Amino acid sequence: MSECKLDHSHEEVMKKYEQQKDYLPSDMEPLFQQFFDKEHTQDILNEVFHLLKKYDLSSVDEKNERENRLNLVLKNL
């Protein structure tokens, strides 16, 4: 994943999740629902956005890495 200098809003992250949720493991849905119920730092919003970005086009290994990172971020908030 490349670094992006843009800041992503809560709404942009939610929209990106909606676009990608059919490709994500279903057990992540409750984690995302909890995530969207709270406010987060800009760094966290950006990280989650970029982990979701083009998730559907990622290789299996890349998806696994992204899922692991998303789980770490979402479970520790």
N, CA, C and O atoms as a GROMACS GRO file, in nm:
protein
  308
    1MET      N    1   0.084  -0.118   0.000
    1MET     CA    2   0.000   0.000   0.000
    1MET      C    3   0.088   0.124   0.000
    1MET      O    4   0.191   0.130   0.067
    2SER      N    5   0.046   0.218  -0.074
    2SER     CA    6   0.124   0.340  -0.081
    2SER      C    7   0.078   0.439   0.025
    2SER      O    8  -0.036   0.435   0.072
    3GLU      N    9   0.168   0.528   0.060
    3GLU     CA   10   0.134   0.632   0.156
    3GLU      C   11   0.055   0.741   0.085
    3GLU      O   12   0.084   0.776  -0.030
    4CYS      N   13  -0.043   0.792   0.153
    4CYS     CA   14  -0.126   0.898   0.099
    4CYS      C   15  -0.120   1.015   0.196
    4CYS      O   16  -0.121   0.996   0.318
    5LYS      N   17  -0.114   1.133   0.143
    5LYS     CA   18  -0.105   1.252   0.227
    5LYS      C   19  -0.241   1.316   0.253
    5LYS      O   20  -0.250   1.418   0.320
    6LEU      N   21  -0.347   1.255   0.200
    6LEU     CA   22  -0.481   1.308   0.221
    6LEU      C   23  -0.538   1.260   0.354
    6LEU      O   24  -0.514   1.146   0.396
    7ASP      N   25  -0.612   1.346   0.418
    7ASP     CA   26  -0.684   1.307   0.538
    7ASP      C   27  -0.824   1.264   0.498
    7ASP      O   28  -0.890   1.329   0.416
    8HIS      N   29  -0.869   1.153   0.556
    8HIS     CA   30  -0.999   1.098   0.522
    8HIS      C   31  -1.094   1.117   0.638
    8HIS      O   32  -1.059   1.093   0.754
    9SER      N   33  -1.214   1.159   0.606
    9SER     CA   34  -1.316   1.184   0.709
    9SER      C   35  -1.380   1.053   0.755
    9SER      O   36  -1.365   0.948   0.691
   10HIS      N   37  -1.450   1.063   0.865
   10HIS     CA   38  -1.527   0.951   0.918
   10HIS      C   39  -1.622   0.899   0.809
   10HIS      O   40  -1.636   0.778   0.791
   11GLU      N   41  -1.686   0.991   0.738
   11GLU     CA   42  -1.782   0.955   0.634
   11GLU      C   43  -1.713   0.885   0.516
   11GLU      O   44  -1.768   0.790   0.459
   12GLU      N   45  -1.595   0.930   0.481
   12GLU     CA   46  -1.521   0.864   0.372
   12GLU      C   47  -1.482   0.723   0.410
   12GLU      O   48  -1.488   0.632   0.327
   13VAL      N   49  -1.442   0.704   0.533
   13VAL     CA   50  -1.404   0.570   0.579
   13VAL      C   51  -1.528   0.480   0.578
   13VAL      O   52  -1.521   0.364   0.537
   14MET      N   53  -1.638   0.533   0.624
   14MET     CA   54  -1.761   0.455   0.625
   14MET      C   55  -1.803   0.417   0.483
   14MET      O   56  -1.844   0.303   0.458
   15LYS      N   57  -1.793   0.510   0.392
   15LYS     CA   58  -1.828   0.483   0.252
   15LYS      C   59  -1.735   0.375   0.193
   15LYS      O   60  -1.780   0.286   0.123
   16LYS      N   61  -1.606   0.385   0.223
   16LYS     CA   62  -1.512   0.286   0.173
   16LYS      C   63  -1.543   0.149   0.232
   16LYS      O   64  -1.535   0.048   0.162
   17TYR      N   65  -1.578   0.146   0.360
   17TYR     CA   66  -1.617   0.019   0.422
   17TYR      C   67  -1.740  -0.040   0.351
   17TYR      O   68  -1.743  -0.159   0.320
   18GLU      N   69  -1.839   0.043   0.325
   18GLU     CA   70  -1.960  -0.004   0.257
   18GLU      C   71  -1.927  -0.064   0.120
   18GLU      O   72  -1.989  -0.161   0.077
   19GLN      N   73  -1.830  -0.005   0.052
   19GLN     CA   74  -1.790  -0.055  -0.080
   19GLN      C   75  -1.718  -0.189  -0.070
   19GLN      O   76  -1.725  -0.271  -0.162
   20GLN      N   77  -1.649  -0.212   0.040
   20GLN     CA   78  -1.564  -0.329   0.053
   20GLN      C   79  -1.620  -0.439   0.144
   20GLN      O   80  -1.566  -0.549   0.147
   21LYS      N   81  -1.726  -0.411   0.217
   21LYS     CA   82  -1.770  -0.505   0.321
   21LYS      C   83  -1.807  -0.643   0.269
   21LYS      O   84  -1.794  -0.741   0.342
   22ASP      N   85  -1.854  -0.653   0.146
   22ASP     CA   86  -1.887  -0.784   0.090
   22ASP      C   87  -1.764  -0.871   0.067
   22ASP      O   88  -1.775  -0.993   0.052
   23TYR      N   89  -1.648  -0.810   0.065
   23TYR     CA   90  -1.523  -0.882   0.042
   23TYR      C   91  -1.450  -0.914   0.173
   23TYR      O   92  -1.359  -0.996   0.175
   24LEU      N   93  -1.491  -0.850   0.279
   24LEU     CA   94  -1.428  -0.869   0.410
   24LEU      C   95  -1.490  -0.988   0.482
   24LEU      O   96  -1.604  -1.024   0.455
   25PRO      N   97  -1.414  -1.049   0.573
   25PRO     CA   98  -1.472  -1.157   0.654
   25PRO      C   99  -1.593  -1.104   0.732
   25PRO      O  100  -1.588  -0.994   0.788
   26SER      N  101  -1.698  -1.180   0.737
   26SER     CA  102  -1.822  -1.134   0.803
   26SER      C  103  -1.802  -1.110   0.952
   26SER      O  104  -1.875  -1.030   1.011
   27ASP      N  105  -1.707  -1.176   1.014
   27ASP     CA  106  -1.685  -1.155   1.158
   27ASP      C  107  -1.625  -1.018   1.189
   27ASP      O  108  -1.614  -0.981   1.306
   28MET      N  109  -1.587  -0.944   1.088
   28MET     CA  110  -1.535  -0.810   1.109
   28MET      C  111  -1.646  -0.704   1.118
   28MET      O  112  -1.623  -0.593   1.166
   29GLU      N  113  -1.764  -0.739   1.073
   29GLU     CA  114  -1.874  -0.640   1.071
   29GLU      C  115  -1.902  -0.580   1.208
   29GLU      O  116  -1.914  -0.457   1.218
   30PRO      N  117  -1.913  -0.659   1.315
   30PRO     CA  118  -1.937  -0.596   1.447
   30PRO      C  119  -1.823  -0.503   1.490
   30PRO      O  120  -1.847  -0.402   1.556
   31LEU      N  121  -1.702  -0.536   1.452
   31LEU     CA  122  -1.588  -0.449   1.485
   31LEU      C  123  -1.601  -0.315   1.415
   31LEU      O  124  -1.574  -0.210   1.474
   32PHE      N  125  -1.642  -0.318   1.290
   32PHE     CA  126  -1.660  -0.193   1.217
   32PHE      C  127  -1.778  -0.114   1.272
   32PHE      O  128  -1.773   0.009   1.277
   33GLN      N  129  -1.884  -0.182   1.311
   33GLN     CA  130  -1.999  -0.110   1.369
   33GLN      C  131  -1.956  -0.037   1.497
   33GLN      O  132  -1.995   0.077   1.518
   34GLN      N  133  -1.878  -0.102   1.579
   34GLN     CA  134  -1.826  -0.037   1.701
   34GLN      C  135  -1.733   0.078   1.664
   34GLN      O  136  -1.736   0.184   1.727
   35PHE      N  137  -1.652   0.057   1.564
   35PHE     CA  138  -1.560   0.160   1.518
   35PHE      C  139  -1.636   0.286   1.476
   35PHE      O  140  -1.599   0.397   1.514
   36PHE      N  141  -1.741   0.268   1.399
   36PHE     CA  142  -1.815   0.384   1.347
   36PHE      C  143  -1.901   0.453   1.453
   36PHE      O  144  -1.948   0.564   1.431
   37ASP      N  145  -1.921   0.389   1.564
   37ASP     CA  146  -1.997   0.451   1.674
   37ASP      C  147  -1.914   0.549   1.756
   37ASP      O  148  -1.967   0.620   1.841
   38LYS      N  149  -1.784   0.552   1.730
   38LYS     CA  150  -1.694   0.637   1.809
   38LYS      C  151  -1.621   0.736   1.718
   38LYS      O  152  -1.622   0.723   1.595
   39GLU      N  153  -1.560   0.833   1.782
   39GLU     CA  154  -1.472   0.925   1.708
   39GLU      C  155  -1.330   0.874   1.719
   39GLU      O  156  -1.292   0.810   1.817
   40HIS      N  157  -1.251   0.903   1.616
   40HIS     CA  158  -1.113   0.854   1.611
   40HIS      C  159  -1.018   0.962   1.562
   40HIS      O  160  -1.059   1.060   1.499
   41THR      N  161  -0.892   0.942   1.593
   41THR     CA  162  -0.791   1.036   1.547
   41THR      C  163  -0.780   1.030   1.395
   41THR      O  164  -0.822   0.933   1.332
   42GLN      N  165  -0.724   1.134   1.340
   42GLN     CA  166  -0.706   1.138   1.195
   42GLN      C  167  -0.615   1.024   1.148
   42GLN      O  168  -0.638   0.966   1.042
   43ASP      N  169  -0.514   0.993   1.226
   43ASP     CA  170  -0.422   0.884   1.189
   43ASP      C  171  -0.496   0.751   1.178
   43ASP      O  172  -0.472   0.673   1.086
   44ILE      N  173  -0.584   0.725   1.272
   44ILE     CA  174  -0.660   0.599   1.271
   44ILE      C  175  -0.755   0.596   1.152
   44ILE      O  176  -0.764   0.495   1.082
   45LEU      N  177  -0.824   0.705   1.128
   45LEU     CA  178  -0.915   0.711   1.013
   45LEU      C  179  -0.839   0.687   0.882
   45LEU      O  180  -0.885   0.612   0.796
   46ASN      N  181  -0.725   0.750   0.869
   46ASN     CA  182  -0.645   0.733   0.747
   46ASN      C  183  -0.598   0.589   0.732
   46ASN      O  184  -0.601   0.532   0.622
   47GLU      N  185  -0.554   0.531   0.841
   47GLU     CA  186  -0.503   0.393   0.834
   47GLU      C  187  -0.614   0.297   0.794
   47GLU      O  188  -0.594   0.212   0.707
   48VAL      N  189  -0.729   0.308   0.856
   48VAL     CA  190  -0.840   0.217   0.824
   48VAL      C  191  -0.883   0.238   0.679
   48VAL      O  192  -0.910   0.141   0.608
   49PHE      N  193  -0.891   0.362   0.636
   49PHE     CA  194  -0.928   0.389   0.497
   49PHE      C  195  -0.833   0.317   0.401
   49PHE      O  196  -0.877   0.253   0.306
   50HIS      N  197  -0.704   0.328   0.426
   50HIS     CA  198  -0.607   0.270   0.333
   50HIS      C  199  -0.598   0.119   0.342
   50HIS      O  200  -0.559   0.053   0.246
   51LEU      N  201  -0.633   0.064   0.456
   51LEU     CA  202  -0.642  -0.082   0.465
   51LEU      C  203  -0.763  -0.134   0.386
   51LEU      O  204  -0.760  -0.245   0.333
   52LEU      N  205  -0.866  -0.055   0.380
   52LEU     CA  206  -0.986  -0.093   0.305
   52LEU      C  207  -0.972  -0.065   0.155
   52LEU      O  208  -1.030  -0.136   0.073
   53LYS      N  209  -0.897   0.036   0.122
   53LYS     CA  210  -0.885   0.078  -0.017
   53LYS      C  211  -0.831  -0.036  -0.104
   53LYS      O  212  -0.726  -0.093  -0.076
   54LYS      N  213  -0.906  -0.067  -0.208
   54LYS     CA  214  -0.871  -0.173  -0.305
   54LYS      C  215  -0.851  -0.309  -0.239
   54LYS      O  216  -0.779  -0.394  -0.292
   55TYR      N  217  -0.914  -0.328  -0.126
   55TYR     CA  218  -0.906  -0.459  -0.058
   55TYR      C  219  -0.951  -0.570  -0.153
   55TYR      O  220  -0.888  -0.675  -0.161
   56ASP      N  221  -1.060  -0.546  -0.224
   56ASP     CA  222  -1.116  -0.646  -0.314
   56ASP      C  223  -1.020  -0.687  -0.426
   56ASP      O  224  -1.033  -0.797  -0.481
   57LEU      N  225  -0.927  -0.602  -0.459
   57LEU     CA  226  -0.831  -0.631  -0.568
   57LEU      C  227  -0.699  -0.689  -0.518
   57LEU      O  228  -0.611  -0.721  -0.598
   58SER      N  229  -0.686  -0.703  -0.388
   58SER     CA  230  -0.562  -0.750  -0.328
   58SER      C  231  -0.545  -0.900  -0.343
   58SER      O  232  -0.643  -0.974  -0.356
   59SER      N  233  -0.421  -0.943  -0.341
   59SER     CA  234  -0.392  -1.086  -0.342
   59SER      C  235  -0.436  -1.148  -0.209
   59SER      O  236  -0.464  -1.075  -0.114
   60VAL      N  237  -0.442  -1.277  -0.202
   60VAL     CA  238  -0.481  -1.346  -0.079
   60VAL      C  239  -0.386  -1.309   0.034
   60VAL      O  240  -0.430  -1.281   0.145
   61ASP      N  241  -0.256  -1.308   0.007
   61ASP     CA  242  -0.159  -1.272   0.110
   61ASP      C  243  -0.178  -1.128   0.158
   61ASP      O  244  -0.170  -1.100   0.277
   62GLU      N  245  -0.202  -1.039   0.064
   62GLU     CA  246  -0.223  -0.899   0.099
   62GLU      C  247  -0.352  -0.883   0.180
   62GLU      O  248  -0.355  -0.805   0.275
   63LYS      N  249  -0.456  -0.955   0.143
   63LYS     CA  250  -0.581  -0.950   0.219
   63LYS      C  251  -0.558  -0.997   0.362
   63LYS      O  252  -0.609  -0.937   0.457
   64ASN      N  253  -0.483  -1.103   0.378
   64ASN     CA  254  -0.452  -1.154   0.512
   64ASN      C  255  -0.378  -1.051   0.595
   64ASN      O  256  -0.410  -1.031   0.712
   65GLU      N  257  -0.282  -0.986   0.535
   65GLU     CA  258  -0.207  -0.881   0.606
   65GLU      C  259  -0.300  -0.766   0.646
   65GLU      O  260  -0.294  -0.717   0.759
   66ARG      N  261  -0.383  -0.726   0.555
   66ARG     CA  262  -0.476  -0.615   0.584
   66ARG      C  263  -0.576  -0.654   0.693
   66ARG      O  264  -0.605  -0.575   0.782
   67GLU      N  265  -0.628  -0.777   0.685
   67GLU     CA  266  -0.721  -0.824   0.788
   67GLU      C  267  -0.655  -0.827   0.925
   67GLU      O  268  -0.714  -0.786   1.025
   68ASN      N  269  -0.533  -0.875   0.930
   68ASN     CA  270  -0.461  -0.879   1.057
   68ASN      C  271  -0.443  -0.739   1.114
   68ASN      O  272  -0.464  -0.716   1.233
   69ARG      N  273  -0.406  -0.646   1.029
   69ARG     CA  274  -0.386  -0.509   1.075
   69ARG      C  275  -0.519  -0.444   1.116
   69ARG      O  276  -0.526  -0.375   1.217
   70LEU      N  277  -0.622  -0.467   1.037
   70LEU     CA  278  -0.754  -0.414   1.073
   70LEU      C  279  -0.801  -0.470   1.207
   70LEU      O  280  -0.854  -0.397   1.290
   71ASN      N  281  -0.781  -0.599   1.228
   71ASN     CA  282  -0.819  -0.659   1.355
   71ASN      C  283  -0.742  -0.595   1.471
   71ASN      O  284  -0.801  -0.566   1.576
   72LEU      N  285  -0.614  -0.573   1.453
   72LEU     CA  286  -0.536  -0.508   1.557
   72LEU      C  287  -0.589  -0.369   1.587
   72LEU      O  288  -0.606  -0.332   1.703
   73VAL      N  289  -0.614  -0.294   1.484
   73VAL     CA  290  -0.661  -0.156   1.503
   73VAL      C  291  -0.800  -0.154   1.564
   73VAL      O  292  -0.825  -0.082   1.661
   74LEU      N  293  -0.891  -0.231   1.508
   74LEU     CA  294  -1.031  -0.225   1.550
   74LEU      C  295  -1.054  -0.284   1.689
   74LEU      O  296  -1.141  -0.236   1.762
   75LYS      N  297  -0.979  -0.383   1.725
   75LYS     CA  298  -0.997  -0.447   1.856
   75LYS      C  299  -0.931  -0.368   1.968
   75LYS      O  300  -0.962  -0.390   2.085
   76ASN      N  301  -0.843  -0.278   1.935
   76ASN     CA  302  -0.770  -0.204   2.038
   76ASN      C  303  -0.816  -0.060   2.052
   76ASN      O  304  -0.743   0.024   2.104
   77LEU      N  305  -0.935  -0.031   2.006
   77LEU     CA  306  -0.988   0.105   2.018
   77LEU      C  307  -1.087   0.115   2.131
   77LEU      O  308  -1.142   0.222   2.155
   0.00000   0.00000   0.00000
